[in-house]
Amino acid sequence: MKKLIIAGILTMIGLIMVVIYLNYQSPQPIVSSPTALGSRSLNGNIEKIKLISNGESVDLQKHLVKDYVIVFDFYADWCGPCKVLGPKIEELVNQYDNVLLRKINIVNWNSNVTRQYAIQFVPNVRVYDRKGQMVGEPTPEYGKIANYLSQARKSQ
């Protein structure tokens, strides 16, 4: 009887390991296209939520928009915490007309954008005020992101 129980336990452990392995090998992308993000055009030409890089180098300054608060979300498709935080950030950004979200998929730790911005953790969110100045420090914490966004919206 003990052998049967042990065999059952080992089988369950094996199945769990296979599921984890398959999930790691074929992660579901967070972003498949800007329209998947609920992207909409503001004033005819500014997208509310936009994917701006899939590992390529990117100049954040070129994505700042006068009179708008910009949230840059560095994430990875394979990152569990990114999958949790991403939709929360999108929901937060969608609450305000003058806030835009720019998503940057780092792809992996050796990508150009990861090296360019010395990304050492994801999610890695940066909030810029209407003047183009970063508010606070890069963070993965929703509470800090919401606080930075509130500060950035108040800046003149």
N, CA and C atoms as an extended XYZ file, in Angstrom:
468
Properties=species:S:1:pos:R:3:atomname:S:1:resname:S:1:resid:I:1 pbc="F F F"
N         0.824       -1.194        0.000 N   MET     1
C         0.000        0.000        0.000 CA  MET     1
C         0.871        1.262        0.000 C   MET     1
N         1.960        1.244        0.810 N   LYS     2
C         2.851        2.413        0.867 CA  LYS     2
C         3.473        2.688       -0.494 C   LYS     2
N         3.844        1.624       -1.214 N   LYS     3
C         4.450        1.793       -2.534 CA  LYS     3
C         3.468        2.449       -3.502 C   LYS     3
N         2.211        2.093       -3.400 N   LEU     4
C         1.190        2.667       -4.262 CA  LEU     4
C         0.988        4.153       -3.967 C   LEU     4
N         0.986        4.515       -2.712 N   ILE     5
C         0.841        5.920       -2.320 CA  ILE     5
C         2.046        6.727       -2.795 C   ILE     5
N         3.233        6.182       -2.581 N   ILE     6
C         4.459        6.870       -3.019 CA  ILE     6
C         4.466        7.021       -4.535 C   ILE     6
N         4.056        5.994       -5.273 N   ALA     7
C         4.004        6.062       -6.733 CA  ALA     7
C         3.008        7.141       -7.164 C   ALA     7
N         1.884        7.233       -6.486 N   GLY     8
C         0.894        8.264       -6.805 CA  GLY     8
C         1.435        9.663       -6.566 C   GLY     8
N         2.113        9.838       -5.458 N   ILE     9
C         2.706       11.140       -5.134 CA  ILE     9
C         3.760       11.523       -6.164 C   ILE     9
N         4.611       10.581       -6.521 N   LEU    10
C         5.658       10.858       -7.514 CA  LEU    10
C         5.044       11.189       -8.877 C   LEU    10
N         3.961       10.498       -9.219 N   THR    11
C         3.281       10.792      -10.478 CA  THR    11
C         2.726       12.213      -10.469 C   THR    11
N         2.105       12.604       -9.372 N   MET    12
C         1.563       13.971       -9.263 CA  MET    12
C         2.672       15.010       -9.360 C   MET    12
N         3.787       14.770       -8.678 N   ILE    13
C         4.924       15.697       -8.745 CA  ILE    13
C         5.424       15.802      -10.179 C   ILE    13
N         5.514       14.674      -10.866 N   GLY    14
C         5.951       14.673      -12.265 CA  GLY    14
C         5.018       15.472      -13.145 C   GLY    14
N         3.710       15.314      -12.952 N   LEU    15
C         2.734       16.070      -13.740 CA  LEU    15
C         2.837       17.567      -13.478 C   LEU    15
N         3.005       17.925      -12.236 N   ILE    16
C         3.158       19.342      -11.885 CA  ILE    16
C         4.397       19.922      -12.548 C   ILE    16
N         5.490       19.169      -12.534 N   MET    17
C         6.730       19.652      -13.151 CA  MET    17
C         6.557       19.828      -14.660 C   MET    17
N         5.828       18.906      -15.307 N   VAL    18
C         5.588       19.020      -16.741 CA  VAL    18
C         4.762       20.267      -17.038 C   VAL    18
N         3.717       20.519      -16.244 N   VAL    19
C         2.886       21.703      -16.446 CA  VAL    19
C         3.708       22.970      -16.282 C   VAL    19
N         4.543       23.025      -15.248 N   ILE    20
C         5.394       24.194      -15.032 CA  ILE    20
C         6.353       24.373      -16.202 C   ILE    20
N         6.965       23.294      -16.655 N   TYR    21
C         7.903       23.359      -17.769 CA  TYR    21
C         7.220       23.874      -19.036 C   TYR    21
N         6.049       23.318      -19.365 N   LEU    22
C         5.339       23.744      -20.569 CA  LEU    22
C         4.898       25.194      -20.473 C   LEU    22
N         4.474       25.615      -19.304 N   ASN    23
C         4.073       27.006      -19.115 CA  ASN    23
C         5.263       27.931      -19.290 C   ASN    23
N         6.424       27.537      -18.807 N   TYR    24
C         7.627       28.354      -18.933 CA  TYR    24
C         8.085       28.421      -20.390 C   TYR    24
N         7.929       27.333      -21.120 N   GLN    25
C         8.395       27.276      -22.501 CA  GLN    25
C         7.501       28.035      -23.463 C   GLN    25
N         6.224       28.161      -23.165 N   SER    26
C         5.324       28.841      -24.090 CA  SER    26
C         4.436       29.828      -23.340 C   SER    26
N         5.052       30.900      -22.809 N   PRO    27
C         4.257       31.864      -22.062 CA  PRO    27
C         3.291       32.605      -22.963 C   PRO    27
N         2.184       33.006      -22.397 N   GLN    28
C         1.219       33.812      -23.130 CA  GLN    28
C         1.709       35.252      -23.128 C   GLN    28
N         1.734       35.893      -24.278 N   PRO    29
C         2.206       37.275      -24.299 CA  PRO    29
C         1.253       38.205      -23.558 C   PRO    29
N         1.824       39.203      -22.904 N   ILE    30
C         1.022       40.213      -22.241 CA  ILE    30
C         0.391       41.108      -23.300 C   ILE    30
N         1.165       41.400      -24.309 N   VAL    31
C         0.710       42.325      -25.333 CA  VAL    31
C         0.884       41.659      -26.686 C   VAL    31
N        -0.191       41.521      -27.417 N   SER    32
C        -0.054       40.966      -28.757 CA  SER    32
C        -0.051       42.081      -29.796 C   SER    32
N        -0.738       43.143      -29.489 N   SER    33
C        -0.759       44.299      -30.379 CA  SER    33
C        -1.312       45.481      -29.600 C   SER    33
N        -1.040       46.683      -30.045 N   PRO    34
C        -1.578       47.834      -29.325 CA  PRO    34
C        -3.091       47.799      -29.185 C   PRO    34
N        -3.805       47.256      -30.171 N   THR    35
C        -5.251       47.212      -30.050 CA  THR    35
C        -5.678       46.231      -28.971 C   THR    35
N        -4.855       45.221      -28.686 N   ALA    36
C        -5.180       44.282      -27.621 CA  ALA    36
C        -5.141       44.975      -26.270 C   ALA    36
N        -4.448       46.083      -26.199 N   LEU    37
C        -4.354       46.826      -24.956 CA  LEU    37
C        -5.530       47.762      -24.755 C   LEU    37
N        -6.433       47.789      -25.676 N   GLY    38
C        -7.534       48.740      -25.572 CA  GLY    38
C        -7.068       50.114      -26.019 C   GLY    38
N        -6.074       50.123      -26.878 N   SER    39
C        -5.520       51.382      -27.349 CA  SER    39
C        -6.585       52.183      -28.072 C   SER    39
N        -6.616       53.444      -27.793 N   ARG    40
C        -7.527       54.317      -28.514 CA  ARG    40
C        -6.785       55.601      -28.827 C   ARG    40
N        -7.223       56.247      -29.829 N   SER    41
C        -6.572       57.467      -30.258 CA  SER    41
C        -7.168       58.659      -29.525 C   SER    41
N        -6.311       59.514      -29.014 N   LEU    42
C        -6.741       60.753      -28.384 CA  LEU    42
C        -6.447       61.893      -29.345 C   LEU    42
N        -7.348       62.821      -29.443 N   ASN    43
C        -7.158       63.977      -30.324 CA  ASN    43
C        -6.767       63.549      -31.735 C   ASN    43
N        -7.200       62.367      -32.133 N   GLY    44
C        -6.962       61.916      -33.489 CA  GLY    44
C        -5.614       61.291      -33.761 C   GLY    44
N        -4.593       61.531      -32.917 N   ASN    45
C        -3.287       60.989      -33.274 CA  ASN    45
C        -2.441       60.497      -32.105 C   ASN    45
N        -2.886       60.601      -30.886 N   ILE    46
C        -2.102       60.134      -29.744 CA  ILE    46
C        -2.772       58.895      -29.179 C   ILE    46
N        -2.043       57.782      -29.183 N   GLU    47
C        -2.597       56.550      -28.641 CA  GLU    47
C        -2.461       56.541      -27.125 C   GLU    47
N        -3.509       56.156      -26.448 N   LYS    48
C        -3.540       56.102      -24.984 CA  LYS    48
C        -2.530       55.073      -24.460 C   LYS    48
N        -2.555       53.882      -25.030 N   ILE    49
C        -1.664       52.794      -24.620 CA  ILE    49
C        -0.975       52.281      -25.871 C   ILE    49
N         0.360       52.204      -25.810 N   LYS    50
C         1.087       51.830      -27.018 CA  LYS    50
C         2.326       51.013      -26.668 C   LYS    50
N         2.541       49.940      -27.402 N   LEU    51
C         3.764       49.152      -27.302 CA  LEU    51
C         4.819       49.855      -28.148 C   LEU    51
N         5.942       50.240      -27.523 N   ILE    52
C         6.941       51.011      -28.291 CA  ILE    52
C         8.240       50.260      -28.519 C   ILE    52
N         8.416       49.082      -27.902 N   SER    53
C         9.647       48.330      -28.118 CA  SER    53
C         9.453       46.868      -27.755 C   SER    53
N        10.048       46.011      -28.555 N   ASN    54
C        10.141       44.584      -28.262 CA  ASN    54
C        11.621       44.224      -28.157 C   ASN    54
N        12.279       44.799      -27.177 N   GLY    55
C        13.688       44.520      -26.949 CA  GLY    55
C        14.646       45.475      -27.624 C   GLY    55
N        14.159       46.247      -28.609 N   GLU    56
C        15.034       47.181      -29.316 CA  GLU    56
C        15.316       48.404      -28.438 C   GLU    56
N        16.413       49.063      -28.727 N   SER    57
C        16.708       50.321      -28.042 CA  SER    57
C        15.582       51.304      -28.324 C   SER    57
N        15.313       52.172      -27.347 N   VAL    58
C        14.242       53.149      -27.502 CA  VAL    58
C        14.636       54.421      -26.765 C   VAL    58
N        14.313       55.559      -27.355 N   ASP    59
C        14.588       56.848      -26.736 CA  ASP    59
C        13.313       57.316      -26.035 C   ASP    59
N        13.290       57.213      -24.713 N   LEU    60
C        12.096       57.589      -23.959 CA  LEU    60
C        11.716       59.044      -24.193 C   LEU    60
N        12.709       59.899      -24.367 N   GLN    61
C        12.447       61.329      -24.575 CA  GLN    61
C        11.574       61.568      -25.806 C   GLN    61
N        11.724       60.731      -26.819 N   LYS    62
C        10.933       60.888      -28.042 CA  LYS    62
C         9.474       60.497      -27.829 C   LYS    62
N         9.193       59.817      -26.734 N   HIS    63
C         7.827       59.364      -26.469 CA  HIS    63
C         7.124       60.217      -25.415 C   HIS    63
N         7.798       61.247      -24.943 N   LEU    64
C         7.153       62.183      -24.029 CA  LEU    64
C         6.270       63.107      -24.859 C   LEU    64
N         5.100       63.448      -24.344 N   VAL    65
C         4.143       64.281      -25.065 CA  VAL    65
C         3.806       65.481      -24.188 C   VAL    65
N         3.963       66.662      -24.754 N   LYS    66
C         3.701       67.905      -24.015 CA  LYS    66
C         2.311       67.872      -23.375 C   LYS    66
N         2.262       68.262      -22.117 N   ASP    67
C         1.031       68.351      -21.328 CA  ASP    67
C         0.416       66.996      -20.972 C   ASP    67
N         1.154       65.913      -21.176 N   TYR    68
C         0.677       64.589      -20.790 CA  TYR    68
C         1.641       63.965      -19.786 C   TYR    68
N         1.095       63.218      -18.851 N   VAL    69
C         1.893       62.391      -17.955 CA  VAL    69
C         2.100       61.072      -18.698 C   VAL    69
N         3.337       60.593      -18.704 N   ILE    70
C         3.656       59.366      -19.424 CA  ILE    70
C         4.138       58.312      -18.428 C   ILE    70
N         3.564       57.124      -18.535 N   VAL    71
C         3.988       55.988      -17.721 CA  VAL    71
C         4.674       55.002      -18.657 C   VAL    71
N         5.931       54.684      -18.348 N   PHE    72
C         6.678       53.692      -19.121 CA  PHE    72
C         6.715       52.403      -18.307 C   PHE    72
N         6.202       51.333      -18.894 N   ASP    73
C         6.153       50.032      -18.235 CA  ASP    73
C         7.105       49.074      -18.938 C   ASP    73
N         8.279       48.858      -18.333 N   PHE    74
C         9.219       47.861      -18.822 CA  PHE    74
C         8.757       46.522      -18.246 C   PHE    74
N         8.490       45.562      -19.111 N   TYR    75
C         7.962       44.271      -18.674 CA  TYR    75
C         8.536       43.169      -19.556 C   TYR    75
N         8.173       41.926      -19.250 N   ALA    76
C         8.537       40.780      -20.086 CA  ALA    76
C         7.348       39.831      -20.128 C   ALA    76
N         7.132       39.209      -21.280 N   ASP    77
C         6.031       38.268      -21.428 CA  ASP    77
C         6.123       37.102      -20.446 C   ASP    77
N         7.339       36.699      -20.098 N   TRP    78
C         7.543       35.543      -19.233 CA  TRP    78
C         7.501       35.887      -17.746 C   TRP    78
N         7.292       37.130      -17.408 N   CYS    79
C         7.347       37.617      -16.017 CA  CYS    79
C         5.974       37.538      -15.348 C   CYS    79
N         5.847       36.677      -14.343 N   GLY    80
C         4.588       36.540      -13.614 CA  GLY    80
C         4.100       37.832      -12.979 C   GLY    80
N         4.945       38.533      -12.206 N   PRO    81
C         4.508       39.799      -11.609 CA  PRO    81
C         4.095       40.840      -12.659 C   PRO    81
N         4.717       40.805      -13.839 N   CYS    82
C         4.345       41.734      -14.909 CA  CYS    82
C         2.924       41.450      -15.389 C   CYS    82
N         2.573       40.180      -15.459 N   LYS    83
C         1.235       39.789      -15.907 CA  LYS    83
C         0.171       40.242      -14.916 C   LYS    83
N         0.543       40.345      -13.652 N   VAL    84
C        -0.392       40.811      -12.629 CA  VAL    84
C        -0.476       42.340      -12.640 C   VAL    84
N         0.675       43.007      -12.693 N   LEU    85
C         0.719       44.458      -12.593 CA  LEU    85
C         0.249       45.160      -13.867 C   LEU    85
N         0.562       44.605      -15.031 N   GLY    86
C         0.227       45.254      -16.303 CA  GLY    86
C        -1.224       45.698      -16.416 C   GLY    86
N        -2.188       44.810      -16.209 N   PRO    87
C        -3.593       45.226      -16.315 CA  PRO    87
C        -3.987       46.285      -15.275 C   PRO    87
N        -3.381       46.241      -14.106 N   LYS    88
C        -3.674       47.239      -13.074 CA  LYS    88
C        -3.186       48.621      -13.515 C   LYS    88
N        -2.010       48.662      -14.137 N   ILE    89
C        -1.478       49.930      -14.626 CA  ILE    89
C        -2.373       50.464      -15.745 C   ILE    89
N        -2.786       49.584      -16.655 N   GLU    90
C        -3.660       50.000      -17.752 CA  GLU    90
C        -4.958       50.583      -17.212 C   GLU    90
N        -5.522       49.930      -16.210 N   GLU    91
C        -6.758       50.416      -15.597 CA  GLU    91
C        -6.543       51.795      -14.960 C   GLU    91
N        -5.424       51.953      -14.260 N   LEU    92
C        -5.098       53.229      -13.619 CA  LEU    92
C        -4.952       54.332      -14.661 C   LEU    92
N        -4.199       54.072      -15.706 N   VAL    93
C        -3.957       55.051      -16.765 CA  VAL    93
C        -5.263       55.431      -17.469 C   VAL    93
N        -6.130       54.465      -17.673 N   ASN    94
C        -7.394       54.727      -18.373 CA  ASN    94
C        -8.350       55.604      -17.573 C   ASN    94
N        -8.056       55.850      -16.305 N   GLN    95
C        -8.900       56.717      -15.484 CA  GLN    95
C        -8.709       58.196      -15.801 C   GLN    95
N        -7.621       58.540      -16.492 N   TYR    96
C        -7.280       59.944      -16.709 CA  TYR    96
C        -7.088       60.240      -18.192 C   TYR    96
N        -7.588       61.389      -18.622 N   ASP    97
C        -7.441       61.778      -20.025 CA  ASP    97
C        -6.018       62.212      -20.362 C   ASP    97
N        -5.318       62.783      -19.411 N   ASN    98
C        -3.998       63.349      -19.702 CA  ASN    98
C        -2.843       62.423      -19.307 C   ASN    98
N        -3.102       61.111      -19.256 N   VAL    99
C        -2.061       60.138      -18.907 CA  VAL    99
C        -1.972       59.102      -20.020 C   VAL    99
N        -0.743       58.839      -20.473 N   LEU   100
C        -0.489       57.859      -21.520 CA  LEU   100
C         0.402       56.745      -20.982 C   LEU   100
N         0.236       55.557      -21.526 N   LEU   101
C         1.051       54.404      -21.137 CA  LEU   101
C         1.857       53.938      -22.334 C   LEU   101
N         3.156       53.784      -22.123 N   ARG   102
C         4.044       53.265      -23.157 CA  ARG   102
C         4.660       51.983      -22.611 C   ARG   102
N         4.406       50.867      -23.289 N   LYS   103
C         4.853       49.557      -22.849 CA  LYS   103
C         6.123       49.172      -23.597 C   LYS   103
N         7.084       48.627      -22.843 N   ILE   104
C         8.369       48.243      -23.410 CA  ILE   104
C         8.658       46.808      -22.973 C   ILE   104
N         8.551       45.888      -23.917 N   ASN   105
C         8.837       44.479      -23.653 CA  ASN   105
C        10.348       44.293      -23.725 C   ASN   105
N        10.954       43.960      -22.586 N   ILE   106
C        12.415       43.810      -22.591 CA  ILE   106
C        12.842       42.539      -23.314 C   ILE   106
N        11.950       41.596      -23.499 N   VAL   107
C        12.155       40.304      -24.156 CA  VAL   107
C        13.034       39.386      -23.306 C   VAL   107
N        14.268       39.816      -23.024 N   ASN   108
C        15.171       39.029      -22.166 CA  ASN   108
C        16.212       39.959      -21.552 C   ASN   108
N        17.026       39.416      -20.675 N   TRP   109
C        17.996       40.234      -19.937 CA  TRP   109
C        19.153       40.718      -20.799 C   TRP   109
N        19.288       40.192      -22.016 N   ASN   110
C        20.381       40.609      -22.896 CA  ASN   110
C        19.923       41.501      -24.032 C   ASN   110
N        18.680       41.946      -24.015 N   SER   111
C        18.180       42.777      -25.116 CA  SER   111
C        18.813       44.166      -25.066 C   SER   111
N        18.740       44.854      -26.197 N   ASN   112
C        19.311       46.203      -26.286 CA  ASN   112
C        18.683       47.154      -25.273 C   ASN   112
N        17.351       47.130      -25.152 N   VAL   113
C        16.683       48.065      -24.250 CA  VAL   113
C        17.015       47.755      -22.782 C   VAL   113
N        17.198       46.490      -22.465 N   THR   114
C        17.567       46.120      -21.087 CA  THR   114
C        18.939       46.688      -20.738 C   THR   114
N        19.872       46.553      -21.660 N   ARG   115
C        21.217       47.105      -21.435 CA  ARG   115
C        21.188       48.633      -21.455 C   ARG   115
N        20.416       49.208      -22.369 N   GLN   116
C        20.348       50.664      -22.517 CA  GLN   116
C        19.912       51.343      -21.219 C   GLN   116
N        18.905       50.791      -20.551 N   TYR   117
C        18.370       51.406      -19.327 CA  TYR   117
C        18.784       50.657      -18.059 C   TYR   117
N        19.766       49.764      -18.186 N   ALA   118
C        20.294       49.008      -17.046 CA  ALA   118
C        19.158       48.396      -16.214 C   ALA   118
N        18.207       47.769      -16.910 N   ILE   119
C        17.065       47.155      -16.244 CA  ILE   119
C        17.547       45.938      -15.463 C   ILE   119
N        17.323       45.957      -14.164 N   GLN   120
C        17.738       44.844      -13.318 CA  GLN   120
C        16.552       44.110      -12.707 C   GLN   120
N        15.338       44.639      -12.919 N   PHE   121
C        14.139       43.965      -12.438 CA  PHE   121
C        12.960       44.376      -13.308 C   PHE   121
N        12.016       43.464      -13.429 N   VAL   122
C        10.738       43.754      -14.069 CA  VAL   122
C         9.655       43.169      -13.184 C   VAL   122
N         8.491       43.820      -13.122 N   PRO   123
C         8.169       45.052      -13.810 CA  PRO   123
C         9.020       46.214      -13.311 C   PRO   123
N         9.232       47.164      -14.193 N   ASN   124
C        10.047       48.333      -13.917 CA  ASN   124
C         9.281       49.511      -14.511 C   ASN   124
N         8.589       50.246      -13.656 N   VAL   125
C         7.700       51.314      -14.126 CA  VAL   125
C         8.276       52.673      -13.771 C   VAL   125
N         8.230       53.565      -14.747 N   ARG   126
C         8.735       54.931      -14.588 CA  ARG   126
C         7.637       55.903      -14.983 C   ARG   126
N         7.430       56.915      -14.149 N   VAL   127
C         6.393       57.910      -14.396 CA  VAL   127
C         7.059       59.253      -14.670 C   VAL   127
N         6.635       59.905      -15.766 N   TYR   128
C         7.161       61.220      -16.148 CA  TYR   128
C         6.046       62.251      -16.096 C   TYR   128
N         6.353       63.411      -15.519 N   ASP   129
C         5.346       64.468      -15.402 CA  ASP   129
C         5.179       65.208      -16.730 C   ASP   129
N         4.331       66.220      -16.737 N   ARG   130
C         4.012       66.972      -17.956 CA  ARG   130
C         5.208       67.726      -18.523 C   ARG   130
N         6.216       67.967      -17.687 N   LYS   131
C         7.421       68.663      -18.134 CA  LYS   131
C         8.494       67.695      -18.629 C   LYS   131
N         8.208       66.402      -18.553 N   GLY   132
C         9.176       65.409      -19.014 CA  GLY   132
C        10.185       64.998      -17.963 C   GLY   132
N         9.896       65.266      -16.697 N   GLN   133
C        10.795       64.892      -15.612 CA  GLN   133
C        10.285       63.622      -14.932 C   GLN   133
N        11.198       62.678      -14.659 N   MET   134
C        10.791       61.456      -13.987 CA  MET   134
C        10.409       61.768      -12.549 C   MET   134
N         9.298       61.213      -12.107 N   VAL   135
C         8.820       61.382      -10.743 CA  VAL   135
C         9.217       60.130       -9.967 C   VAL   135
N         9.920       60.306       -8.863 N   GLY   136
C        10.338       59.159       -8.065 CA  GLY   136
C        11.392       58.334       -8.772 C   GLY   136
N        11.420       57.052       -8.448 N   GLU   137
C        12.399       56.123       -9.014 CA  GLU   137
C        11.665       54.975       -9.694 C   GLU   137
N        12.351       54.251      -10.582 N   PRO   138
C        11.700       53.078      -11.181 CA  PRO   138
C        11.220       52.136      -10.076 C   PRO   138
N        10.025       51.577      -10.254 N   THR   139
C         9.459       50.726       -9.209 CA  THR   139
C         8.575       49.634       -9.793 C   THR   139
N         8.457       48.512       -9.080 N   PRO   140
C         7.501       47.475       -9.449 CA  PRO   140
C         6.257       47.522       -8.563 C   PRO   140
N         6.167       48.522       -7.682 N   GLU   141
C         5.107       48.563       -6.668 CA  GLU   141
C         3.937       49.435       -7.110 C   GLU   141
N         2.755       48.834       -7.156 N   TYR   142
C         1.556       49.548       -7.605 CA  TYR   142
C         1.289       50.799       -6.768 C   TYR   142
N         1.415       50.711       -5.448 N   GLY   143
C         1.156       51.862       -4.580 CA  GLY   143
C         2.047       53.044       -4.917 C   GLY   143
N         3.322       52.777       -5.163 N   LYS   144
C         4.248       53.859       -5.535 CA  LYS   144
C         3.903       54.422       -6.909 C   LYS   144
N         3.525       53.540       -7.829 N   ILE   145
C         3.164       53.990       -9.174 CA  ILE   145
C         1.967       54.937       -9.092 C   ILE   145
N         0.952       54.541       -8.340 N   ALA   146
C        -0.248       55.383       -8.190 CA  ALA   146
C         0.110       56.715       -7.541 C   ALA   146
N         0.999       56.682       -6.549 N   ASN   147
C         1.435       57.903       -5.872 CA  ASN   147
C         2.219       58.807       -6.830 C   ASN   147
N         3.154       58.227       -7.575 N   TYR   148
C         3.935       59.007       -8.545 CA  TYR   148
C         3.014       59.620       -9.607 C   TYR   148
N         2.031       58.849      -10.046 N   LEU   149
C         1.092       59.346      -11.046 CA  LEU   149
C         0.305       60.530      -10.504 C   LEU   149
N        -0.118       60.440       -9.263 N   SER   150
C        -0.840       61.537       -8.635 CA  SER   150
C         0.039       62.788       -8.542 C   SER   150
N         1.293       62.607       -8.142 N   GLN   151
C         2.241       63.732       -8.080 CA  GLN   151
C         2.457       64.342       -9.465 C   GLN   151
N         2.638       63.487      -10.462 N   ALA   152
C         2.908       63.967      -11.817 CA  ALA   152
C         1.720       64.744      -12.375 C   ALA   152
N         0.512       64.322      -12.079 N   ARG   153
C        -0.678       64.996      -12.573 CA  ARG   153
C        -0.833       66.371      -11.946 C   ARG   153
N        -0.339       66.544      -10.712 N   LYS   154
C        -0.438       67.828      -10.027 CA  LYS   154
C         0.614       68.821      -10.474 C   LYS   154
N         1.701       68.323      -11.059 N   SER   155
C         2.791       69.231      -11.461 CA  SER   155
C         2.335       70.146      -12.584 C   SER   155
N         2.861       71.350      -12.575 N   GLN   156
C         2.487       72.331      -13.611 CA  GLN   156
C         3.623       72.559      -14.565 C   GLN   156
